[in-house]
Each structure stands twice: as structure tokens, then as C-alpha cells.
Amino acid sequence: MLIAWRKNVLAAAVLFISGLATAFAQTYPSKAIRMVMPFPPGGPTDIVGRLVAQKLSEQLGQSVVADSRPGASGNVGLEIASKAPADGYTIVLSSPVIALSPLLYGKLNYDPWKDLAPIALVGAVRNVLVVHPSVPAKDLKELVAIARKQPGKLSYSSGGIGTTTHLAPELFKSLEKLDILHVPYKGSGLGLIGLSSGQVDMGVVAAPVALGQVQSKRVRALAVLSPERLADYPGVATTKEQGFANFEISVWYGILAPTGTPRDIINRLNAELAKAVHAPDMKPRFAQAGVEPLTSTPDEFARFIQSEATRFGKVIKEAGIKGE
């Protein structure tokens, strides 16, 4: 009798809590939402975040306020978001740093994989592999042949240790067992200048950033590191088309919330984000920023983060890469 009574009380409590959660989700949001921006204003991550925040504000009828918290390669902002109340009123925009930080840094003040709950991917900037005109290769296979024939002679530029512009060539080296020298610069823009001036031989660069240099023939594009060909590079084959199926790398962006945020809220935000990034008036804004809109379910985004960590974990370990 007592056991049955306890079971009934427990069931009633579960139903009550579930009802509260549902009611909360139905009235959400009832106040402004903070979107933590982990990178300095003016950069691509910041631009994407502000575009999404503005559109979400229109759709939700509540302000989505961009809160710039740069520092430590994005980890300052992510840590701030991870320690915020899990009530749906703090979200954070992340780049691949959410997947890579635990691999690059020996100690963090938060756990990116446990303390933040993925909501959705929202966009990506595609990359292109380019070489200086003095390099005779016309495609990836010719580049590999040159690198194998002259190990240690070729060099590549990057925007700094642990960036996509660093890890992408290192993945290429790992996949093809190549010896190519890394020359880090203080930013991808300076890296591209070094490449176009002949200080280095090759590099992986954001496609929108490299376009002017490609069009002026200061550098030559050998491959786009994207699933499909890019409109601005119609004559440049993808890595997969050239027989390099595992060499697709983009700078992607996604939204997360503190772990423990109610699932109903996560699902609501996921639906609103999908609607926002594919809104007709967002297409030209994203295009101007060189961003391809993306969507995903929360679970798909979570699996994607782990797949990126797995893919680059081996490379980071082999090369002994440590974040700065």
C-alpha cells in the first residue's frame, strides 16, 4: 500500500514538473536573450552572430542582444556562456573552437563538450587551397607529387597556431605523408599577403578572402575544400572530385546553450534558427559575408562536433600542436 502510494506521488511529481517545463516553453521567451560572441567585433564570427541575432529578434518578438566577450581564442566567451543559468536566456555562437579547444589546451576552466548543449549549425565559410604562381602544380595530385619529390622544400602560411588555416594543411600532410614547412603569421590576412608575395608556397584560405588574389592571379586555386563547387570558383574542382575525400574543411558556426537548458527550449531555438538562416532576406546578407547557411538538429550538431574532434585529434597529436 505504502509502495503504491509513493509510486503515485512520484508519478504526479513527474507530471507536474513536465507540465511546468511545457508551460515555460510555451511562454518562452518573455525577456531579452543574450547571445555571447566569443570573438572580436568585425570578424566573420561576429558578423554571422549579429545577423542571426537580429533575425531571431524579429521572429521571437524579444531582443537577442549580442554580447562581445573575446579572448583566449574564443574560450573566454564559451566559458562565460557555460556558467550562465540554463534557462534559455543565454546562448553562444561558436566556431570550430568548441571541437578543438580540449585538444589544443592542456587545461580549461570549463569543459566545452560537457558544459554546453548544441542547438544548431547556422553557417559555414568554405576554404580554398591556393599556391603561389611559382609552384607549377595545377591540381592536388601534382602538388602532392612535387612535395614528395622535394620533401621539406615547400612551405605553407597560416593565421596562427591551432587555427583552421594551420590544421587544414596539417591534415593534408598527415593524409598524404608529406613534409611541408609551417610558417605561422599573426592573422590569416597577413598569411595571404605572405603567400601572394612569394614568402611561402601554399596555404588554405577562406574562399571569400582569397578571391581577389585569385582573380588578380597573385595566387592560383587548386581545390575548394567544400562538398560542392563554389559559385565564385566554378572552374576549381572540389577535393573529393580530385580523389581526396577526407579533405573537406570549413570554418563553421553553430549556436549552443548551457547544459541543462530545457529540451523544449532547445527545440524551439533550433526551429527558429532554421527559419532565420533560410529567410529570403538573409540570403544576400550571408552571401555578402561569404557565409553559406546551414541547419541541423541538436543531435546532428552534437555528433558533428565530436566527428570534427576525432578527425583533428590525431593530427594535433601527431604534430604536437599546442594552442597559444
N, C-alpha and C positions, 0 to 999 in steps of 0.2 A: 504493500500500500504506500509506504513512505517512498520507495524507489520510484513508483509510478508518478507520485506527486512531484518528486524532484525532476523527473523527465518532462512533465508537463510545464513546470516552471521554466526549465531551461529552454524548451521549445518556444514558449511565449516570449522569453527574453530575446531569443534569436530573431523572432519575427518582429519584435518591437524595434530592435537595433536596425534590422534590414529596412523596416519602414521609415525610420529616421533618415537612413542613408539615401533612400529613394526620394524622400521629400526634399532633402538637402540638394540633391542633384537637380530636381525639378525647378528649384528656385535659384540655382547657380547660373551665372554669377550675380551677386547682389551688391558688389562693390568692385572697385578697380583691381585689376590683375597686374602684378609686377612681372615683367619679362627681363631676367638678368642677362646682360650682354657681356660675355667674358673677354671681349677683345676691344681695342681702342676704337673710338668713333672714326668713321670714314673708310674703314676697311671693308672687304666683301662680306665678312660675317656680320658686321654691324649693319650694313646696308640691307642684307636679307632679313635680319631680325626686325628692323624698323618697318620694312614693307609689310611683313607678316603681322606685326603688332598693330599697324594702322588698319589693316583689313579685318583683323579679329575684333577690333574696337567697333567697327561699323556693324559687324554681324551680331555681336553679343549685346550691344547696347550699353556696354560698360567700357571704360578706358582700359587699354592694355598699355601700361607705361614702360618704356624701355629704360632700364637701369644699367648704365655702363659700369662694369666692375672688372677692368682689365688687370692683368698681372699674372706672372708665373705661367706663361704660355696658355692662358685660359683657365688654369686651375683655381685661381682666386675666385672667379665668378661661379664656377661649378661648385666649389666648396660652400660658398655663401648660400647658393640655392639648395644644396643638400641638407643644410642645417635649418632651413626655414620650416615653418609649420606645414604639415602635409594636408592642407585644406583646399588646394586648388587655386590659391591666390598668389602663388609664386611658381613660375615656370622658368626654364633656362634654355637658351639656344646654344647648341654645341656643334663644333666641327669634329673631325676625327680625333680630337684630343680626348674625348670620352673613352675611346677604344684604346688609345695608345699610351696615355699617361701612366697607368700601372706598369707598363713595360719599360718606360723610359726613366722613371724616377724611383729611387730606392725607397723613399718614404713620402707619403702624402698625409695630410691631416683629415682626409676623408677617403672613402672607397668608391670610386666612380661607378663600379659595376654593381655595388650593393646599395648605395645611398641615394641613387637616382633612378626613377622609373621612366623608361622610354614611352613617349606618346606617339610621335610620328616623324618620319623623314619629311622634309619640306622642299629640298632642292639640292642641286649639285653643280659645281663648276667643273667642266671637263678639262683634261690635260692633254698636252701635245708634246711629243718628243721632237726636239729640234737640234740641229747641228750647225756648226759654223760652215760657211761655204767651202772652206779649205778641206773639209772632210769629204772624201769622194763618194761616200755611201749614198745611195738613192732610196734604200729601204732598210728595214731592221735586219734582215738576213745579211746584207752587205756590211752593215755596221758591226754585227757580231763577228763576221769573218775578219774584218780589219782589226778589231780588238783582240781576237785570238792570235792573229799573226804578229801583233806588236803589243804584248802584254805590258801594262804599266805606262804606255805612252799616251793614251787618250785620257782626258780629264773631263769632269762634269761639274757644273756650278749648282749651288743650292741656295735657298734663302736662309739657311741656318740648320744647326744640328736638330734632328728629330722632326723636321718639317716634312710635308709631303714631297717637296722638291728634293729632299735628301733621301727619304725612304723609297721612293719610286725607282730611282736609278739603282739603289742597293738591292731592291727586289729583282730588278733586271739582271744585275751582276750575279745574284745568287742562283737565279733560274738557269742562266747560261754559263755559269762558272767563268766569269770574266774578271780581269784585273784592270780596273779603271779608277783613276785618282779622283778623290772628292776634294773640291775647293769650295768651302763654305763662304758665303757673303752675308752681310748684315741686311738681309731682306731679299725677296725674290726679284724685285726691280733692279737692284744692283747686280744680282746674279745674271739677269738677262743682258744687262749692259756689258758685263764681263764676257759673256758668250758672244754677243754681236760684235765686240771689238777684237775677238780672237784670243783673249786671255785663256779661255777654256774651249773645249771642243764640242761639248754637247750639254743638254740639260732637259729636264722635264718641267714644263711651264704651263700655267693656266692658259687655256686656248685663247680667251679674250685678250689677255695681256700680251701674248706673243704675236697676235695677228698683224699688227703694224710692222713689226720687224720681218715677219714672213713675207708680207706684201711688198716691202721695200727690198727684199732679197738679201737682207743682212744676215738672216738665218734661213735654214731650209727645214721644212717639216717632213719627218719621215713616217710618223704614225700618230693617230689620235688614240688616246688610251680610254676609249669610251665604247659602250656596247654597239653603237651605230655611228656612221659617219656624221660629221658636223656640217651644218649648212655653210659656215664660213670657210670650211676646208673640204670642199666637195671632191677634190682630186686626191685627197690623202686617205689612204686605207686605214682601217682600224687595226689594232694589234692582232685581234682574232683572225681577221682576213689574211694577215701575213703569217699565220701559224703560231702565234704567241698567245694562246687562250687565257693564260693566267696573269696577263699583264694589263688588266683594265684597272685604272686607278683614278679616282676623282676626289675633289675636295667636297665632301657632302655636309649637309646641315640638317639637324634634327632638333626637336623640342622634347624636353624631359621635365619631370616634376619630382619633388622629394618623394622617396619611397614611403608608402603608406597612404598616399593620396587615394581617395576612394575610386574604385574602378569605374563607377558611373561617371565620375568627373573626367577621368582619363578618356573614356569612350566619347564623352561629349566634346572634349577638346580635340580628339582625333578627327571626329566628323567635321568640326568647324575648320580645322586646319586643311583638310582635304578640299573643302569648299572654297577656302580662302586662296590657296595656291593655284587653283584652277579657275578662279573667277576671270571673266573676259578682260577686265581692266587691269588685271595683274600680269597678264602675258607680256605686254610691251614693257612693263616696269622690270620684270625679271629679265627679259631679253636685254634691256639696256645695261643691266648689271652683269650680263653674261652668265645668268643662272638658269638652269633647266629645272622646272618644277617637278617635284617627286611627291608621292604619297606612299603610305604603308600602314599596316595595322600596328598597334603597340607591340604585339608579339613578333611580327616580322622585323620591326626595328631592333628589338632586343637580340634576335638571332643575328641580324646583320652586324651589330656592334661586336658580338663575340666572334663572328667569322672574320672580321677585319683584324681583331686582336690575334686570332690564331694565325692568320696569313702573315702578319708582320712580326709576330713574336719570334719566329725562327730567324728572320732576317736580322732583327735587332740583337738577338743573342749572338748570332754568328759574327756580326760586325762589331760587337761590343759597344753599341751605341748607348750613350747616356745623355739624358736631357740636360739642357743648360738652365 
